[in-house]
Amino acid sequence: MIEKENDDRFHFFNVSISNYRGDAHSQPDSDCLHTCLPGPVDDWNKFFYHQVAKLVNNA
């Protein structure tokens, strides 16, 4: 449970916007388990790496 609303120990990254990418799902089976590469997951990794780098540089 987070005791205060602006707790700096936790970071939230909302990836639901990735569902609207045109290249998000492979064709013809548009299931939720297979994405085109490079695709949304690669972008999530870039954002995650950026956040970690910011934390390391601020420490």
PDB file of N, CA, C and O in Angstrom:
ATOM      1  N   MET A   1       0.842  -1.173   0.000  1.00  0.00           N
ATOM      2  CA  MET A   1       0.000   0.000   0.000  1.00  0.00           C
ATOM      3  C   MET A   1       0.894   1.246   0.000  1.00  0.00           C
ATOM      4  O   MET A   1       1.854   1.333   0.766  1.00  0.00           O
ATOM      5  N   ILE A   2       0.577   2.169  -0.838  1.00  0.00           N
ATOM      6  CA  ILE A   2       1.309   3.432  -0.892  1.00  0.00           C
ATOM      7  C   ILE A   2       0.675   4.389   0.102  1.00  0.00           C
ATOM      8  O   ILE A   2      -0.515   4.691   0.011  1.00  0.00           O
ATOM      9  N   GLU A   3       1.470   4.864   1.048  1.00  0.00           N
ATOM     10  CA  GLU A   3       0.929   5.700   2.113  1.00  0.00           C
ATOM     11  C   GLU A   3       0.706   7.138   1.691  1.00  0.00           C
ATOM     12  O   GLU A   3      -0.199   7.800   2.200  1.00  0.00           O
ATOM     13  N   LYS A   4       1.512   7.627   0.773  1.00  0.00           N
ATOM     14  CA  LYS A   4       1.303   8.993   0.315  1.00  0.00           C
ATOM     15  C   LYS A   4       1.216   9.000  -1.208  1.00  0.00           C
ATOM     16  O   LYS A   4       1.810   8.155  -1.878  1.00  0.00           O
ATOM     17  N   GLU A   5       0.484   9.945  -1.735  1.00  0.00           N
ATOM     18  CA  GLU A   5       0.176   9.962  -3.162  1.00  0.00           C
ATOM     19  C   GLU A   5       1.400  10.218  -4.033  1.00  0.00           C
ATOM     20  O   GLU A   5       1.527   9.605  -5.093  1.00  0.00           O
ATOM     21  N   ASN A   6       2.288  11.088  -3.628  1.00  0.00           N
ATOM     22  CA  ASN A   6       3.463  11.445  -4.424  1.00  0.00           C
ATOM     23  C   ASN A   6       4.713  10.767  -3.873  1.00  0.00           C
ATOM     24  O   ASN A   6       5.698  11.433  -3.554  1.00  0.00           O
ATOM     25  N   ASP A   7       4.670   9.464  -3.765  1.00  0.00           N
ATOM     26  CA  ASP A   7       5.788   8.692  -3.235  1.00  0.00           C
ATOM     27  C   ASP A   7       6.831   8.494  -4.339  1.00  0.00           C
ATOM     28  O   ASP A   7       6.540   7.862  -5.354  1.00  0.00           O
ATOM     29  N   ASP A   8       8.040   9.027  -4.150  1.00  0.00           N
ATOM     30  CA  ASP A   8       9.090   8.965  -5.163  1.00  0.00           C
ATOM     31  C   ASP A   8       9.697   7.577  -5.325  1.00  0.00           C
ATOM     32  O   ASP A   8      10.474   7.347  -6.252  1.00  0.00           O
ATOM     33  N   ARG A   9       9.356   6.656  -4.440  1.00  0.00           N
ATOM     34  CA  ARG A   9       9.907   5.307  -4.553  1.00  0.00           C
ATOM     35  C   ARG A   9       9.234   4.501  -5.651  1.00  0.00           C
ATOM     36  O   ARG A   9       9.761   3.470  -6.069  1.00  0.00           O
ATOM     37  N   PHE A  10       8.088   4.948  -6.123  1.00  0.00           N
ATOM     38  CA  PHE A  10       7.323   4.204  -7.113  1.00  0.00           C
ATOM     39  C   PHE A  10       7.149   5.025  -8.374  1.00  0.00           C
ATOM     40  O   PHE A  10       6.898   6.229  -8.322  1.00  0.00           O
ATOM     41  N   HIS A  11       7.286   4.358  -9.505  1.00  0.00           N
ATOM     42  CA  HIS A  11       7.084   5.002 -10.798  1.00  0.00           C
ATOM     43  C   HIS A  11       6.074   4.176 -11.575  1.00  0.00           C
ATOM     44  O   HIS A  11       6.138   2.947 -11.575  1.00  0.00           O
ATOM     45  N   PHE A  12       5.159   4.839 -12.224  1.00  0.00           N
ATOM     46  CA  PHE A  12       4.107   4.171 -12.976  1.00  0.00           C
ATOM     47  C   PHE A  12       4.276   4.489 -14.450  1.00  0.00           C
ATOM     48  O   PHE A  12       4.411   5.652 -14.833  1.00  0.00           O
ATOM     49  N   PHE A  13       4.270   3.464 -15.266  1.00  0.00           N
ATOM     50  CA  PHE A  13       4.381   3.641 -16.709  1.00  0.00           C
ATOM     51  C   PHE A  13       3.175   2.977 -17.357  1.00  0.00           C
ATOM     52  O   PHE A  13       3.052   1.752 -17.349  1.00  0.00           O
ATOM     53  N   ASN A  14       2.306   3.773 -17.906  1.00  0.00           N
ATOM     54  CA  ASN A  14       1.076   3.276 -18.513  1.00  0.00           C
ATOM     55  C   ASN A  14       1.362   2.860 -19.950  1.00  0.00           C
ATOM     56  O   ASN A  14       1.634   3.707 -20.800  1.00  0.00           O
ATOM     57  N   VAL A  15       1.301   1.563 -20.224  1.00  0.00           N
ATOM     58  CA  VAL A  15       1.608   1.052 -21.561  1.00  0.00           C
ATOM     59  C   VAL A  15       0.361   0.786 -22.394  1.00  0.00           C
ATOM     60  O   VAL A  15       0.466   0.272 -23.508  1.00  0.00           O
ATOM     61  N   SER A  16      -0.804   1.123 -21.883  1.00  0.00           N
ATOM     62  CA  SER A  16      -2.035   0.821 -22.617  1.00  0.00           C
ATOM     63  C   SER A  16      -2.139   1.585 -23.929  1.00  0.00           C
ATOM     64  O   SER A  16      -2.847   1.142 -24.833  1.00  0.00           O
ATOM     65  N   ILE A  17      -1.456   2.719 -24.063  1.00  0.00           N
ATOM     66  CA  ILE A  17      -1.492   3.468 -25.315  1.00  0.00           C
ATOM     67  C   ILE A  17      -0.860   2.651 -26.444  1.00  0.00           C
ATOM     68  O   ILE A  17      -1.154   2.888 -27.616  1.00  0.00           O
ATOM     69  N   SER A  18      -0.004   1.704 -26.106  1.00  0.00           N
ATOM     70  CA  SER A  18       0.646   0.874 -27.120  1.00  0.00           C
ATOM     71  C   SER A  18      -0.342   0.001 -27.880  1.00  0.00           C
ATOM     72  O   SER A  18      -0.050  -0.438 -28.993  1.00  0.00           O
ATOM     73  N   ASN A  19      -1.500  -0.255 -27.298  1.00  0.00           N
ATOM     74  CA  ASN A  19      -2.502  -1.074 -27.979  1.00  0.00           C
ATOM     75  C   ASN A  19      -3.035  -0.407 -29.231  1.00  0.00           C
ATOM     76  O   ASN A  19      -3.598  -1.082 -30.093  1.00  0.00           O
ATOM     77  N   TYR A  20      -2.873   0.891 -29.351  1.00  0.00           N
ATOM     78  CA  TYR A  20      -3.413   1.624 -30.491  1.00  0.00           C
ATOM     79  C   TYR A  20      -2.406   1.799 -31.624  1.00  0.00           C
ATOM     80  O   TYR A  20      -2.721   2.416 -32.641  1.00  0.00           O
ATOM     81  N   ARG A  21      -1.208   1.264 -31.457  1.00  0.00           N
ATOM     82  CA  ARG A  21      -0.211   1.352 -32.521  1.00  0.00           C
ATOM     83  C   ARG A  21      -0.627   0.467 -33.687  1.00  0.00           C
ATOM     84  O   ARG A  21      -1.137  -0.636 -33.486  1.00  0.00           O
ATOM     85  N   GLY A  22      -0.410   0.947 -34.896  1.00  0.00           N
ATOM     86  CA  GLY A  22      -0.753   0.168 -36.077  1.00  0.00           C
ATOM     87  C   GLY A  22       0.107  -1.062 -36.251  1.00  0.00           C
ATOM     88  O   GLY A  22      -0.336  -2.047 -36.841  1.00  0.00           O
ATOM     89  N   ASP A  23       1.338  -1.026 -35.747  1.00  0.00           N
ATOM     90  CA  ASP A  23       2.239  -2.165 -35.893  1.00  0.00           C
ATOM     91  C   ASP A  23       2.283  -3.037 -34.640  1.00  0.00           C
ATOM     92  O   ASP A  23       3.194  -3.848 -34.478  1.00  0.00           O
ATOM     93  N   ALA A  24       1.317  -2.874 -33.770  1.00  0.00           N
ATOM     94  CA  ALA A  24       1.362  -3.573 -32.492  1.00  0.00           C
ATOM     95  C   ALA A  24       1.155  -5.077 -32.630  1.00  0.00           C
ATOM     96  O   ALA A  24       1.803  -5.850 -31.924  1.00  0.00           O
ATOM     97  N   HIS A  25       0.282  -5.502 -33.508  1.00  0.00           N
ATOM     98  CA  HIS A  25      -0.038  -6.928 -33.600  1.00  0.00           C
ATOM     99  C   HIS A  25       0.326  -7.482 -34.963  1.00  0.00           C
ATOM    100  O   HIS A  25       0.230  -6.805 -35.986  1.00  0.00           O
ATOM    101  N   SER A  26       0.749  -8.739 -34.940  1.00  0.00           N
ATOM    102  CA  SER A  26       1.094  -9.405 -36.187  1.00  0.00           C
ATOM    103  C   SER A  26      -0.176  -9.815 -36.925  1.00  0.00           C
ATOM    104  O   SER A  26      -1.244  -9.954 -36.329  1.00  0.00           O
ATOM    105  N   GLN A  27      -0.038  -9.999 -38.208  1.00  0.00           N
ATOM    106  CA  GLN A  27      -1.177 -10.395 -39.039  1.00  0.00           C
ATOM    107  C   GLN A  27      -0.929 -11.792 -39.578  1.00  0.00           C
ATOM    108  O   GLN A  27       0.245 -12.141 -39.702  1.00  0.00           O
ATOM    109  N   PRO A  28      -1.876 -12.608 -39.901  1.00  0.00           N
ATOM    110  CA  PRO A  28      -3.313 -12.354 -39.835  1.00  0.00           C
ATOM    111  C   PRO A  28      -3.907 -12.616 -38.461  1.00  0.00           C
ATOM    112  O   PRO A  28      -5.043 -12.226 -38.192  1.00  0.00           O
ATOM    113  N   ASP A  29      -3.146 -13.277 -37.583  1.00  0.00           N
ATOM    114  CA  ASP A  29      -3.654 -13.571 -36.238  1.00  0.00           C
ATOM    115  C   ASP A  29      -3.393 -12.384 -35.336  1.00  0.00           C
ATOM    116  O   ASP A  29      -2.272 -12.197 -34.862  1.00  0.00           O
ATOM    117  N   SER A  30      -4.403 -11.591 -35.096  1.00  0.00           N
ATOM    118  CA  SER A  30      -4.251 -10.390 -34.265  1.00  0.00           C
ATOM    119  C   SER A  30      -4.497 -10.723 -32.802  1.00  0.00           C
ATOM    120  O   SER A  30      -5.384 -10.158 -32.163  1.00  0.00           O
ATOM    121  N   ASP A  31      -3.701 -11.648 -32.282  1.00  0.00           N
ATOM    122  CA  ASP A  31      -3.850 -11.987 -30.874  1.00  0.00           C
ATOM    123  C   ASP A  31      -3.010 -11.045 -30.021  1.00  0.00           C
ATOM    124  O   ASP A  31      -2.265 -10.218 -30.546  1.00  0.00           O
ATOM    125  N   CYS A  32      -3.131 -11.172 -28.742  1.00  0.00           N
ATOM    126  CA  CYS A  32      -2.448 -10.257 -27.819  1.00  0.00           C
ATOM    127  C   CYS A  32      -1.073 -10.766 -27.406  1.00  0.00           C
ATOM    128  O   CYS A  32      -0.367 -10.089 -26.658  1.00  0.00           O
ATOM    129  N   LEU A  33      -0.684 -11.940 -27.877  1.00  0.00           N
ATOM    130  CA  LEU A  33       0.577 -12.520 -27.440  1.00  0.00           C
ATOM    131  C   LEU A  33       1.725 -12.289 -28.408  1.00  0.00           C
ATOM    132  O   LEU A  33       2.888 -12.404 -28.023  1.00  0.00           O
ATOM    133  N   HIS A  34       1.418 -11.964 -29.658  1.00  0.00           N
ATOM    134  CA  HIS A  34       2.464 -11.820 -30.662  1.00  0.00           C
ATOM    135  C   HIS A  34       2.452 -10.412 -31.235  1.00  0.00           C
ATOM    136  O   HIS A  34       1.429  -9.935 -31.726  1.00  0.00           O
ATOM    137  N   THR A  35       3.595  -9.758 -31.165  1.00  0.00           N
ATOM    138  CA  THR A  35       3.725  -8.413 -31.724  1.00  0.00           C
ATOM    139  C   THR A  35       4.824  -8.406 -32.770  1.00  0.00           C
ATOM    140  O   THR A  35       5.703  -9.268 -32.769  1.00  0.00           O
ATOM    141  N   CYS A  36       4.768  -7.441 -33.650  1.00  0.00           N
ATOM    142  CA  CYS A  36       5.813  -7.275 -34.655  1.00  0.00           C
ATOM    143  C   CYS A  36       7.082  -6.772 -33.979  1.00  0.00           C
ATOM    144  O   CYS A  36       7.032  -6.072 -32.968  1.00  0.00           O
ATOM    145  N   LEU A  37       8.216  -7.141 -34.557  1.00  0.00           N
ATOM    146  CA  LEU A  37       9.487  -6.694 -34.011  1.00  0.00           C
ATOM    147  C   LEU A  37      10.218  -5.855 -35.039  1.00  0.00           C
ATOM    148  O   LEU A  37      10.240  -6.256 -36.202  1.00  0.00           O
ATOM    149  N   PRO A  38      10.807  -4.745 -34.713  1.00  0.00           N
ATOM    150  CA  PRO A  38      10.691  -4.082 -33.412  1.00  0.00           C
ATOM    151  C   PRO A  38       9.279  -3.548 -33.218  1.00  0.00           C
ATOM    152  O   PRO A  38       8.607  -3.167 -34.176  1.00  0.00           O
ATOM    153  N   GLY A  39       8.854  -3.526 -32.004  1.00  0.00           N
ATOM    154  CA  GLY A  39       7.479  -3.128 -31.713  1.00  0.00           C
ATOM    155  C   GLY A  39       7.342  -2.463 -30.364  1.00  0.00           C
ATOM    156  O   GLY A  39       8.297  -1.886 -29.844  1.00  0.00           O
ATOM    157  N   PRO A  40       6.155  -2.543 -29.799  1.00  0.00           N
ATOM    158  CA  PRO A  40       5.859  -1.838 -28.545  1.00  0.00           C
ATOM    159  C   PRO A  40       6.765  -2.232 -27.382  1.00  0.00           C
ATOM    160  O   PRO A  40       7.172  -1.376 -26.596  1.00  0.00           O
ATOM    161  N   VAL A  41       7.079  -3.502 -27.270  1.00  0.00           N
ATOM    162  CA  VAL A  41       7.900  -3.948 -26.141  1.00  0.00           C
ATOM    163  C   VAL A  41       9.290  -3.321 -26.210  1.00  0.00           C
ATOM    164  O   VAL A  41       9.877  -2.999 -25.177  1.00  0.00           O
ATOM    165  N   ASP A  42       9.811  -3.148 -27.406  1.00  0.00           N
ATOM    166  CA  ASP A  42      11.114  -2.491 -27.553  1.00  0.00           C
ATOM    167  C   ASP A  42      11.053  -1.042 -27.078  1.00  0.00           C
ATOM    168  O   ASP A  42      11.998  -0.546 -26.464  1.00  0.00           O
ATOM    169  N   ASP A  43       9.953  -0.373 -27.359  1.00  0.00           N
ATOM    170  CA  ASP A  43       9.784   1.001 -26.874  1.00  0.00           C
ATOM    171  C   ASP A  43       9.669   1.039 -25.358  1.00  0.00           C
ATOM    172  O   ASP A  43      10.196   1.951 -24.720  1.00  0.00           O
ATOM    173  N   TRP A  44       8.982   0.052 -24.771  1.00  0.00           N
ATOM    174  CA  TRP A  44       8.884   0.003 -23.311  1.00  0.00           C
ATOM    175  C   TRP A  44      10.275  -0.134 -22.707  1.00  0.00           C
ATOM    176  O   TRP A  44      10.579   0.501 -21.697  1.00  0.00           O
ATOM    177  N   ASN A  45      11.126  -0.960 -23.322  1.00  0.00           N
ATOM    178  CA  ASN A  45      12.494  -1.129 -22.820  1.00  0.00           C
ATOM    179  C   ASN A  45      13.287   0.165 -22.911  1.00  0.00           C
ATOM    180  O   ASN A  45      14.076   0.466 -22.016  1.00  0.00           O
ATOM    181  N   LYS A  46      13.094   0.934 -23.973  1.00  0.00           N
ATOM    182  CA  LYS A  46      13.785   2.223 -24.108  1.00  0.00           C
ATOM    183  C   LYS A  46      13.350   3.188 -23.012  1.00  0.00           C
ATOM    184  O   LYS A  46      14.181   3.874 -22.417  1.00  0.00           O
ATOM    185  N   PHE A  47      12.043   3.239 -22.745  1.00  0.00           N
ATOM    186  CA  PHE A  47      11.540   4.108 -21.678  1.00  0.00           C
ATOM    187  C   PHE A  47      12.071   3.657 -20.318  1.00  0.00           C
ATOM    188  O   PHE A  47      12.465   4.487 -19.499  1.00  0.00           O
ATOM    189  N   PHE A  48      12.083   2.348 -20.075  1.00  0.00           N
ATOM    190  CA  PHE A  48      12.581   1.815 -18.811  1.00  0.00           C
ATOM    191  C   PHE A  48      14.064   2.153 -18.633  1.00  0.00           C
ATOM    192  O   PHE A  48      14.480   2.588 -17.559  1.00  0.00           O
ATOM    193  N   TYR A  49      14.857   1.950 -19.686  1.00  0.00           N
ATOM    194  CA  TYR A  49      16.283   2.265 -19.625  1.00  0.00           C
ATOM    195  C   TYR A  49      16.495   3.749 -19.332  1.00  0.00           C
ATOM    196  O   TYR A  49      17.373   4.112 -18.549  1.00  0.00           O
ATOM    197  N   HIS A  50      15.699   4.596 -19.953  1.00  0.00           N
ATOM    198  CA  HIS A  50      15.805   6.039 -19.727  1.00  0.00           C
ATOM    199  C   HIS A  50      15.518   6.384 -18.265  1.00  0.00           C
ATOM    200  O   HIS A  50      16.223   7.196 -17.666  1.00  0.00           O
ATOM    201  N   GLN A  51      14.487   5.769 -17.695  1.00  0.00           N
ATOM    202  CA  GLN A  51      14.146   6.036 -16.292  1.00  0.00           C
ATOM    203  C   GLN A  51      15.254   5.565 -15.355  1.00  0.00           C
ATOM    204  O   GLN A  51      15.592   6.256 -14.395  1.00  0.00           O
ATOM    205  N   VAL A  52      15.818   4.392 -15.631  1.00  0.00           N
ATOM    206  CA  VAL A  52      16.909   3.886 -14.795  1.00  0.00           C
ATOM    207  C   VAL A  52      18.121   4.805 -14.901  1.00  0.00           C
ATOM    208  O   VAL A  52      18.762   5.099 -13.893  1.00  0.00           O
ATOM    209  N   ALA A  53      18.439   5.258 -16.100  1.00  0.00           N
ATOM    210  CA  ALA A  53      19.574   6.170 -16.284  1.00  0.00           C
ATOM    211  C   ALA A  53      19.359   7.473 -15.521  1.00  0.00           C
ATOM    212  O   ALA A  53      20.300   8.006 -14.933  1.00  0.00           O
ATOM    213  N   LYS A  54      18.126   7.992 -15.524  1.00  0.00           N
ATOM    214  CA  LYS A  54      17.835   9.212 -14.760  1.00  0.00           C
ATOM    215  C   LYS A  54      18.049   8.984 -13.270  1.00  0.00           C
ATOM    216  O   LYS A  54      18.614   9.838 -12.587  1.00  0.00           O
ATOM    217  N   LEU A  55      17.601   7.837 -12.761  1.00  0.00           N
ATOM    218  CA  LEU A  55      17.764   7.545 -11.340  1.00  0.00           C
ATOM    219  C   LEU A  55      19.236   7.410 -10.972  1.00  0.00           C
ATOM    220  O   LEU A  55      19.653   7.891  -9.918  1.00  0.00           O
ATOM    221  N   VAL A  56      20.022   6.768 -11.816  1.00  0.00           N
ATOM    222  CA  VAL A  56      21.447   6.583 -11.541  1.00  0.00           C
ATOM    223  C   VAL A  56      22.171   7.924 -11.577  1.00  0.00           C
ATOM    224  O   VAL A  56      23.028   8.187 -10.733  1.00  0.00           O
ATOM    225  N   ASN A  57      21.843   8.757 -12.528  1.00  0.00           N
ATOM    226  CA  ASN A  57      22.511  10.057 -12.652  1.00  0.00           C
ATOM    227  C   ASN A  57      22.140  11.011 -11.525  1.00  0.00           C
ATOM    228  O   ASN A  57      22.925  11.897 -11.185  1.00  0.00           O
ATOM    229  N   ASN A  58      20.963  10.844 -10.943  1.00  0.00           N
ATOM    230  CA  ASN A  58      20.529  11.713  -9.844  1.00  0.00           C
ATOM    231  C   ASN A  58      21.028  11.224  -8.491  1.00  0.00           C
ATOM    232  O   ASN A  58      20.933  11.944  -7.497  1.00  0.00           O
ATOM    233  N   ALA A  59      21.556  10.011  -8.447  1.00  0.00           N
ATOM    234  CA  ALA A  59      22.002   9.440  -7.164  1.00  0.00           C
ATOM    235  C   ALA A  59      23.356   9.961  -6.757  1.00  0.00           C
ATOM    236  O   ALA A  59      23.874   9.582  -5.707  1.00  0.00           O
TER     237      ALA A  59
END
